């Protein structure tokens, strides 16, 4: 272990002394979004460059947004087919600022660690490979050849391939992901954790067990015919802003939109479309017809209450033919609902019986309902139960296999679903391993690899010595930050493939390497000419993405080229032809992965193509019985002690995942600060606190206390007994050994905490 790089090199925990608190906004979008998008774009890119790049964003002949995975319209794309946060993401990547060798000579790793994550991201694009030698204080330049040699040497020296871990971010293209998993399996391990493990793994597991698929069952067109849309555990206004346009269109034709979330998020109140006159001058469109402020981790109780009300009072609305023909387990499920007491439902959800009946009546009337959700449901100990209760609700009304109806897990990063399709998974199916083995004439490893949580625990125990990350900011994205930092520091080598500087470059193994890669916005010129890559959006549409900007540095390499370089140095394979012409990679994908047949021709169609989906297309469920399965779940009650609260982590409107764009959460009225804890005013008074007080937030799990220092108390409309904090600042409070049963997803949305007042120096 290195003597000079210590896990204390974490984010500064200083009090935000310039914090300003105002009233939450009453509408999303509008002129404010336009101003912010233009200001940030011009500031980072300059006017001419901004106009050029934004004009290519999400266009059929342009590049896919490096932000969220919300689908693009098939037929009517505007000249500005992006949202405020999409513009921010592009501005961050296409910035004119550069980090050179001189920057790393000026700042030691320790000095860089004293700066905030926001400051780190604002320094610009990485421009050349950098190496941090054991016991060195500064990164130094290294050639690509020497960097690959060091990585290959470290991997070949391991006693077993299972002593290495290969992480993947959801931004990675299909071509890079496919090559990456191929290299890792040729090397001899399935240690391929990814960001899905931390977000929608619970969705995939829950849906596979009940309807036989881990992917959503709706297309974007289905939103045009839904008469009820349930948005639960999701904040589209910040995390998937282009979804607001889809919801606006639904609301205008009379669709009922039910928002279920502890916070009344601005994005589901009103939406002002920035490209409409009314979106600039008017009040905007009312979106949510109903808001249900369920308490944190009260979703199973609420959903069971809704279903109980439907079964008892709206039995005629049940789709009896569908249930008889296409499902199993209904009788046991119905008996459990009828036995559940309303007292337990109300206590567990925090919602009155009257409001539950009101929402149930709306859902019972629906002939075509879509349920959308995100990490507000997936990051709890009972996350699989949360999602399977949604499946139960959809099954009651037969909301599968017909227009305007189905399950819609809204994925995060723009190709996180595609990466999983390409085989980025620590638990690959026998079919996938057989196909990839036949295509490349080898016997892939069969033993399951490490998920993200398991990888961190293995590094911490000294069982993993080399860590390679293809994108992402692993340290800041994962739970239990101090534990994860110690885990990384116990590696011999950590490798980060990155576009910009982040915290994971500062908390490293004994040695560390940064490999700078091309971004989505940039031209990818290889031996056969300009290349494009492919991505898969949240609803199974595969399409091309091709940047046009000149690269930030001539020393940058594409992700496929970087993977090929590591593979050559480790295994001696020659993938120059594949890197020179990505069509050859796609030919392999077409032969290995069902649904991607004839990929090169189909992806060149305007807008790409939609993957087949048996549940959506023909009600064919991939379960052993070929029927969808009703499931039974008990209502969980978290053990919350006196003066304790259930904390959920959230994003600000000025961030995407761990990337902090700025210090303003405009929709919540919070400015110039992120170390805040949102709290019900009555709870503030009961704790003998006042808004603005400085507190440490302390989490409690299995007798272990974890502490996040110097937060400000903010009075907010949130259910009593619940608090909310931003991640990644609060990730230090999320226990490494607290995760969803059956998916190992961290419980970042239900952490038991207490608050301790701290003195503030004058």
N, C-alpha and C positions, 0 to 999 in steps of 0.2 A: 504493500500500500504506500502511496506517495506521502512524503513527509511534509510537503508544502501546500497541497491542495486538500482542503478539509471541507466536510459537508456544511460547515457554517457559512459557506459562500452562497447563501440563499438570498431571497428578495429582502430588501431593507424593510424593517417593521416600524417605520417612523410615523408619527401622528400627522394626519393631513390638516395642517393648521390653517390653510386657506379654504377649507371646505365651506360651500354655500348650499343651503337647502331652500328650495322653492316649492311651489305647488306642482304636482304631477300634471303632465299635459293631458288634454281631453281628446286629442285626435292625433293620429299618426300621419306621416307623409306631409304633403303640402309644401308651402314655400320654404319652410325651415329646412326640410330635407334637401331641396334643390340647392339652397345656399351652402349647406355643409358639404354636399357632394362636390359642388363647383370649387369651393374654397380649398378643400383638401386636395383635389385633383390638380388644380393650378399650382398650389404650394409645392407639391411633390414633383410634378411632371412638367410644369410650364404650360401655357395655354395651347400652343400648337400641338404639342405631344399629347396633351390630355384629350383634345378633340379627336385626334387620330385614333388613340387607343380605345377610348370609350365608344367610338363608332364601330369598333370591331367586337365589342363585348357581347357575348351570347348571340351573335349573329351566325347564320348558317355557314358562312365562309370565314368566320372569325374564330375566336378562342372562347373556351368555356370559363365562366367566372371561377376564380380560385376560392370563392366563398362557399355558399350552401349548395345543396343538391336539388333545389326546387326546379321542376321541369320548365323548359321553354315552350311557348305556344307553338303549335305545329304550323299554323297557316298565317297568322297575322302578328308578325314581330314589328315593334315600333323601332324608330331610329335610335331610341334610348331604351333598349331592352335590359335595364339594370335598375337596381335600387340604390339607395344611399350607401348602405353597407357594402354593396358590391363595388361601388365606385371607390370606397375607402380601401378595400382589399386590393384593387388594381393599382391605386395610387401608391400603396405600400410597396408593391412588387416593382412597379415601373418607375420608381423614384429615380431622380438624377443623382442622388447621394451615393457615394461609394466608400466601402471599407477596404483599405489597402494594407499592405505589409507595414507601412508607416504607422497606421492606426494601432496595430498590435504591438509595435515597438514602443509606442508612447504609453499604452495602458497595460499594466500587468493584469493577470486574471483576478487577483485580489482587488485591484482598483476598479475593474469593470463590475465586480460583484456588488460594489457599494451603490451602484446606480439602479434605478427602477427598471422593470421590464419594459415600460413605455420608452424610457430613454434608450435602452438597448436597441429596440426595434426602429427607432428614429435615426440611427446612425447610417443606414443605407445598405446597399447590396454587398454581399461578400463577393470578392473578385478573384481569389486564388486559393489553392489548397494551403492549409496551415497545420502545423504540427506542434504539439505541446509535449516536450520530452519530460521524462520522469525527473521530478524535483526542479524543473524549470519554472520561472515565474511568468514568462511571456510565451505566447505563440510565436512561431517563426515560419517563414515560407518553406514549402517542400514541393518538389516536383510531383506531377501525377504518377510518374513511374515509381518513384521512391515511396509515395503514399500507398500505392497498390501493393508494393513489395512488403511494406511493413504490415499491412492488413493480412495479406496472404500468409506471411511468415507466422504471424500470431495465430491464425486459424489452423495452419498445418501443425503447429507445435502443441495444440491441445490434445489431451489424452483421449477425448471423445468429441465428436461433433456436437453432442448435447451440452457441451460446456460453453457453447456460443448461443446468443439470442439475436434474432433479426427482426426488428420492429418495423412497422409500416404505418405511415400517415395516410389519411383518406384523400389527400391531394394527388397522390401518385397515379399516373396514367395506367391504363390497362396494359399497354405494352411493357412498361417498366415493371409493373407488378408481376406479370407473367414470367418475365425473365428472372426476377428476384426469387420467386418461389421455386422456379426450376433450379437455379443455382443452389439454393439452400437445401433442396431435396437431393440434388446430386452430391452435395457436400455430405449429406447423411443425417439430417435432422428435420423435425417438423416444428422446431421452435420459431414459429412465425406469429407472435402476438401482434395485434394491431389496435387501432383506435376504436374499432367496433367492440372490442372487449370491454371498453369503458363506457360505451353509450348504448347502442342498440342490440347488444348481445342478448339481453333479456327478451327483446321483441322476437328475435329469430328463434330462440329456444321455445318460447311460449307458443308461437304460431306453428312451428314444426310439429309440436306434440298434439295440436288440436285441429289444424287444417292442412297439415302436410307440406307447408311451404314457409320459408322464413322471410319472404318478400311481401310487400304490400300488394293488395288485390284490386287497386283502382288505377285508372289513368287520369291524366289531367282533364280529359273530356268528360269524365264522370261527374265532375263538379258542376257541369252545365245542366245536369238533369237531376241532381240530388234535391230533395225537398227538406232535408234536415242534415246539418253538418255539426258534429260534436267535436270540439277542439279541447282536449284534455291534457293537462300537464305539458303545455306547449305555449311559447310566447312568440308567435310568428312575426310580430312587429319589429322585433330586434333580431331574431335568429333566422327567419325565413321571410324577409319583407315582401318579396314578390308574391307571396301567397296572399297578401292583403288584396291585391287586384282580383285574384280569383274569388276571394270571399266577398268582395264588393259586388262583383257581377252576380253572385248567388243571392246576396241580400237584396239587390235591386229587383230581382224577379220573385221575391217573396219567400225565399228559402229561410227556414228557421236555423239560426246559428246559436248553439249552446256552448258557452265558455265555462269550463270547469278548471279552476286554478285557485290556489290560495291568494294570489294577488290579482287585482283587477287591472290587467296590463292594458296600456294605452292602445296598443295595436289591435285590440279586439273591441274597443269602444267605437271610435269613428275613424274613417280613413279618407284622407284627401288625396286623390290621385294627382301627382304632380304634373301630369301631362293633360289635365283637363282644366278648363277655366274655373269650374266649380271647385276644383281641388286647390286652387290658389286663392280664390276670393270667397268661396262658400264655406258652409259648416262641415262639409264632407258627408259621407254615407254612414249611417248607423249600421254597425256590423252585428255584434252579439245581441240577439233578442232576449237572451237569458244569461245571467252570470251567476255561477254557483261557487261561492268562496269556500270550497272544501278545505279542511285543515290538512296540514302536511301529513302525508301517509294515511289519509282517510279515504282513499279512492276505492278500495275493495268494499268498505262499508257503504259508501255512496252508491256504487254500481249495483251492489246487491239490493239496496233499498229501491232503486229505480226498477230493477227486474222484478222484485217482489210486488211492487205496485202494479206493474204491467200484468203479471200472472194472476193477481187477485182481482183487479178491477177492469182490466182491458183484455180479458182472455180471447175475445173475438179478433183481436189484432194479431194474435200469434199466427205465424205462417205454418199451419198444421201439416200441409202436404210436404213442404220443404223439410220440416222437422222429422216427419215419418220416413221420408225417402232418403234424406241425405245426412242424418245425424244419429248419434248414439249417446246414451247416458242421460237422456232428458228426464226420465222419471226420478232418478236419484237427485239430479240437479233441482228439479221442481220441489221435491220433498224437503230438501235442505233450505230452499228459499222460504217455504211456508213455515218452517220451524224457527227461522231467524226472528228474533224479537225486534220490534221497532225501537225499543229502548237501547239495545245494543247498536243498531244501525245509526241512530242519531248521535249517540255518544262517540262512536267510532269515526263518524264523518264530520261532526260539527255542524250539520245541516238539519234544519227542522223537517219534521215529517211532512208538513204542508208544502214546503218548497220541493221536496223530493217527489211528491205526488204531482205537482205542477209540471215538473220536467218530464216525468214519466208519461204524462198525458200527451205531451208534444211528441215524444219518441214513439209512443204507441200509434199515433196517427200517421207516422211516416211510411211512405211506400218505397222510398229510396234514400237510405241513410248512409253517410260516410262518417267513420270515426277516425280522427287524426290525433296522434300523440307524439311526444318526444321524451326527453330525458326526465321530465317531471314524473313520469311513470316508471322509467327503466332503472333508476338508481336508488332502489329501496331493497331491503332484505326480502320483501315479498313482491318483488317486481314482476316475476312471472305470473303470480296470481293477479296482479293489477291488469296485465294485458290479456290474460285468459278470461277475465270478467268482461272485458270489452268484446272478446270473441263470443262469449255467451250472449251478450246483448245483441250483437249482430245476428247471431243464429236464431234468436227468438223471432225476429222479423223476416228471416230468410234473406238477409241483405248480402248475399254473395251471388256472383254469376249473373248479375243483371245490371243494366246501365244505372249510374248514379248511386251505387251502393258498394260498400266494402270497407276493408281495413286499410288504413293509411299511416303506417309508421313513417314520420317525416325525418329522413336521415340528415346528418349534419354536413360534413365536408363533401365536396362536389363529386368525388368518385369513390367514396367509402363503400358503396354498394358494388361498384365495379371491381374494386380490389378483392372483395370476397368472392365474386364470380370467377376471378382469375386464379383463385386457389390460395389467397392469403388467409390462411386459417391454420390454427394449431391442431385442429381435429378434422382433417380432410376425410371425405367419404371414400370408401373403398373404390367406388366407381371412378372418382377423379384420379386417385393414385394409379389405378389400372390404366386409364387413358393416357396419362402423362408418361407412365413407364413404357407403354407400347410405342408412343410417339418418339421417345428419345432413347429407347433400347437400354433401360436400366431398371433396377428394382428399387423403387422409392421406399424410404423408411415407413413402417406401419405404425410404430408407437406414437401416441399422441404427444404433442409438444407442450410447451409452457404457454398459458395465457398471459396477459399483461400482469395480473396480480401474482401469478405463480413465477413469472420471470423475475419480478422484483424480489420476491422472497428467496428465490434461488441465488440471485446476485448477492443478497444480504448474507446468505449462509456460506458464500464462497464457492458455490457449485457452478457458477457461470463466470467466466473470466474475460470474454470478449462480447461487447455489446455494439451492434450496428443498427442505426436508425435511418431508414429511408424516408426523410422528411419528419416534420413534427417537432414539438418541444416537449420531449418525454418527461423531463423532471417537473415542469409546471403543469402538465396535463394530468398527471397521475395522482393518486391519493397519498396521504401520509408523507408529506414532502420531506421531512427530516429523515424518515426511514428510507425513502427512495434515494435520497442523496447519499446516505451511507452505503446503500446497495451499489450505486454506480461507482462510488469511490473505491470499492473493493474489487473492481475489475482491473485487469492488467491493461486493457485497451478499450476505449469508447470511441466510436466513429459516428459522426453526424453528417448526413447529406442534407444541405440546407441552402436557402437563398439569402437569409438574413440572420443576424446575430440574435441569440436567445439564451436563456438561463442554462439550458442543457450544455452549452459550450463552456460553462464556467465551473460546473460541478461534474467532474470527470473521473475516469479511471487513472491509473498510474501514468498512462500516456493517453493522448487524445489527438484525433485527426478531424479536421473540418474539410469536407469535400463540397465545394460550391457548385450548384447546378443551375441549369436554365430554368426560367420561370414560364408560366403559361403564356405570357404576353410576348415571348421572344422567339425569334426565328431559329429553327432547328435545322441547320445545314449539315447534311451528312454526305457520304460518298455518292449516293444516287440522287442527290439534290435535296431540295427542301422537303422536310418530313412533317407529317401531322400525327397526332396521337388520338386515341379514342377514350371516351369516358361513358359511364352509365349513370343516369340520374336516379332520383329517388323513386321513380315509377317505371324503371326498366327500359328506358329508351337509350339506345347506344348511338352516339354521334361523334363526329370528329371535332378536334380542337387544334387550331394552328395559329401560333403567334406570328406577328409581323415585325416587331421591333428588333433592331440590332441588339445582340446580347450585351449585358452590362459590362462584360469583360471578355476578351478573346480567350481567356483561360478557363472559362466555364465549359462544362460538359453536360450533355443531356443525362437524364436519369438512366435510360437504357445503356448508354455508353459507360457510365460509372459502374453499373451492375456488371457489365461485361468485363470491365477492367479488373474488378475484384475477383470475378470468376476465373479469369485467366491466371491471375497471380496465385490463386488458391488451388485450382484444379487443372490448370494447363489447357483449358478449353479455348478454342478460337471462335469467338462470336462476332468477328469483324463484319461478316456479310450480313448478319442480322441487324447490327447497329447501323450499317451503311444503308439499309433499306428496310423500314419498319413493316412493309408489306409482307416480308418473309416471316416476321414475328407473328403477324396476324394470320398467316397461313397455318402456322402451328396452332394458334388459338382456335381457329375454325375446326381443326381436326380433333382437338382435345375436349372442348367444352360444348355440351349440347346447347342449342339455341344460337350459337355463333357461326353456324355453317355459312360458307360463302361470304365471310365477313368483309373481305376487301371490296367486293362489289356492293354489298348492301349498305356499308357505312358511307359509301360515296354518293348514295341517294341524298337528295336535299332533306336535311333534317334528320338523317340517319334512319334507324328502324327500331321497332318495338320487339322486345323479347317475348316469346310465347309464355303464357301463364295459364295453366290448366284450371286453376280455381276460378280465376276471373273469366276465362273464355268459355268454360263448359262445366263448371261445378264439379270438376274431378279433383277430389281431395286425396292427397298423397299419404294418408295415414295407412297403417296396416289393414284396417277394415275398409278402406276407401270411403269412409264417412267422416264428417266433421264430428268433433267430440265435445260435448258439454262437460265442464269440469266443476268441481265443488271446492270452495276455499273458505276457511274460517276467517273471521274478522280479526285482524291483529291489533293489539293495543300495546303501543310502545311503553316501556317502563320508564316513566319520566318522574324524577324525584322532586321534592320541594325546591322551589327557586330554580328549576331547570326548564329548558325549552327544547323544542324540536327545530333544528336549524336545517334550512335548505340552501344550497348554493345556486346562484343565478349569474347571468351575464349582464353587464351594462350595455347601453346602446352604443357605446364607443369601443366595442371589442368584438372579435370573432374568435371563438375558442380561446387560446391563450395569447393571441395577438391583441395588444392594447393600442387602439388607434388614437385615443385622446382621453381626457379626464372629465368628460361630461356625459352623464346619463340623462339626456334631455327629457325623455319620456317620464322619468320618475322624479324629475326636479332636483337632481343631485349634480353638483358642479364642483370641479377642482378637488376631487377626492374619491378614493375607492375603498378605503378602510372604514367601512360603515356597517352597522348592523340595523336592519329595518325591523321595527318592533311596534306592537300594538300600544297605543297611548295608555290604555288601562294597565298593561303589563309594566310599562315604564314607571307609572306611579306606584304600582304595587312593589316594585323593586327599589323604591325610594331614589329613583334616578330622575333626571330631566333630560329632554332632548339636547343633544350636544355634548353630554358627558363623555369622557374618555373611559373606555373599559377594555379589559382583556377578555377574549372569548376563550373559554376552557371547555374542551370536549371530554366526555366520560364514557369509557367503554371497557368493560371487564377489568375494572379497577385501575386502569391507566388513564392519566390526565394528559391531554395535549393542549398547548397554549398558543393562541395567536394574539399578538400584542397590539395595543394602541388602535382600537376601533372607536368610532364615534357613534353614539346612539342617535337614530333617526326615527321620529314618529311616523308611522305609516299604517295604511289600511291593510292589515294582515290579521288572520284569525288569532285569537288569544292563545297563548301557549306556543306560538310559532315565531321564529325569527328568520331573516334572510340575509345572506352575505354574498359578496362577489367571489367567484373563483377567478384566478388561481390563488388569490390571497388567503382564502379560507381552507384550501386543500390540506394544509398542515393539520387541520382538525379531523380529517377523515381517516379513521383507523384502517390500516392495511389489512386487518383480519375481519373487517366488517364488509360483507358483500352479499349480493343477491344469491339466494339459494337456487342452484341449478344453472347459473350463468356466470358467477364470479364477477359480476359488475359491481364496482365500488358503490357504497351507499351514500353517495355525496348529497342526496336529497333528503336524508333523514338521520341527522347526527344529533345526539343528545348533548346539550351545552348548558353552561351557566355563565353569568357575566360577573366580572370583578372590577369594581371601580378602580381607576388608577389616577394618581396625582399628576397634574400637568404643570410643568415648570413655567413660571411667568415669563 
